[in-house]
Structure formats: C-alpha cells, structure tokens
Amino acid sequence: MYVSSECCGMHTFCEKTGQFNGPTAENYFEDEELDRFKGRSSDSYSDEEIAEFREVLYTMRLDEVSDWLSSLLIREVNLPDSLKDEAIILLEEQSQ
C-alpha cells in the first residue's frame, strides 16, 4: 500500500493528499486498457478518457469499488479528479 508521509493510511480516501488508499487488492480486474494511463496526473485526462474510467466505475458492483480503487493505486493509475467525488459517494453507499 502506498502511503505518503502526509497520510496516516487509515482511511480509504485521504483528505490531505487527495489519494485513495487501501489494502493490497487480491482481486483481479479485467481493465488492462486503463494501464496505459500509468503515471498520468489525475488532472490530465481528456473527457473521453474520463468516460472510460466512469464506465468501469459504474459497471462494477458496489462491493468491488474499494478493491478496484486499490488496484488502480497499486498499478500507479490515478483516478481522474472529476471522478473522485463520485467514487467517494459509491464507497459511502457500499458501507451503509
């Protein structure tokens, strides 16, 4: 798990760094097409690229979202900034 010196690593979404944190994902997600975004800044995606992430995010079960976000983090693929709030809402819905 990646945890910066600014982050305590105790929360799924770090308010200090704006990054998702989580346990090492054991699940495999068949979204290798997103691996081409490895190392890209979370604020550098085009609308079409954001739509690719959104499609994956909204086609999975709620209980998979946290593992998927962890998987992206492990693979060094940053979630687009414009989807972070949506992902947080999905995580909150899953925890209810």
C-alpha positions in Angstrom: 0.0 0.0 0.0 1.3 3.4 -0.9 1.0 5.9 2.0 2.7 9.3 1.7 4.4 10.9 4.7 1.4 13.3 4.8 -1.2 10.5 5.0 -1.9 8.2 8.0 -3.2 5.4 5.7 -6.2 4.7 7.9 -8.9 5.9 5.5 -10.0 4.8 2.0 -9.7 8.4 0.8 -7.0 10.7 2.2 -8.3 14.2 2.7 -4.7 15.5 3.0 -3.3 14.1 -0.2 -6.5 13.6 -2.3 -5.5 9.9 -3.0 -7.2 6.7 -2.4 -5.6 4.2 0.0 -6.5 0.7 0.8 -5.2 -2.8 1.4 -3.3 -4.7 -1.3 -6.0 -5.8 -3.7 -6.2 -9.5 -4.1 -8.9 -9.2 -6.7 -8.0 -9.0 -10.4 -9.9 -6.6 -12.5 -10.0 -7.1 -16.3 -9.4 -3.4 -17.1 -5.9 -3.6 -18.5 -6.9 -0.9 -21.0 -6.6 1.6 -18.1 -2.9 0.5 -17.6 -1.9 2.8 -20.4 -2.6 5.7 -18.0 0.0 4.6 -15.6 1.9 7.6 -14.1 -0.6 10.1 -15.6 -1.5 13.0 -13.4 -5.1 12.8 -12.1 -5.9 16.2 -13.6 -4.6 15.5 -17.1 -7.3 13.3 -18.6 -9.5 14.2 -21.6 -13.3 13.9 -21.4 -13.1 10.7 -23.5 -10.5 9.2 -21.1 -12.6 10.2 -18.1 -15.6 8.4 -19.7 -13.6 5.2 -19.9 -12.9 5.3 -16.2 -16.5 6.2 -15.4 -17.8 3.3 -17.5 -15.7 0.9 -15.4 -16.6 2.5 -12.2 -20.4 2.3 -12.8 -20.4 -1.2 -14.3 -19.0 -2.9 -11.2 -20.8 -4.0 -8.0 -20.7 -1.5 -5.1 -18.7 -4.0 -3.0 -15.9 -4.0 -5.7 -15.3 -0.3 -5.8 -12.8 -0.2 -2.9 -10.8 -3.1 -4.3 -10.8 -1.5 -7.8 -9.5 1.8 -6.4 -6.8 -0.1 -4.5 -5.9 -2.0 -7.7 -5.5 1.3 -9.6 -3.3 2.7 -6.8 -1.1 -0.4 -6.8 -0.8 -0.2 -10.6 0.0 3.5 -10.4 -3.0 4.6 -12.4 -4.5 7.8 -10.9 -8.3 8.1 -10.9 -9.3 11.3 -12.8 -10.0 14.2 -10.4 -13.5 14.6 -11.7 -14.4 11.0 -10.6 -13.1 11.2 -7.1 -16.3 12.6 -5.5 -18.4 10.0 -7.4 -16.2 7.2 -6.1 -16.5 8.5 -2.6 -20.3 8.5 -2.9 -20.2 4.9 -4.1 -17.9 3.9 -1.2 -20.3 5.6 1.2 -23.3 3.8 -0.3 -21.4 0.4 0.0 -20.7 1.0 3.7 -24.4 1.6 4.5 
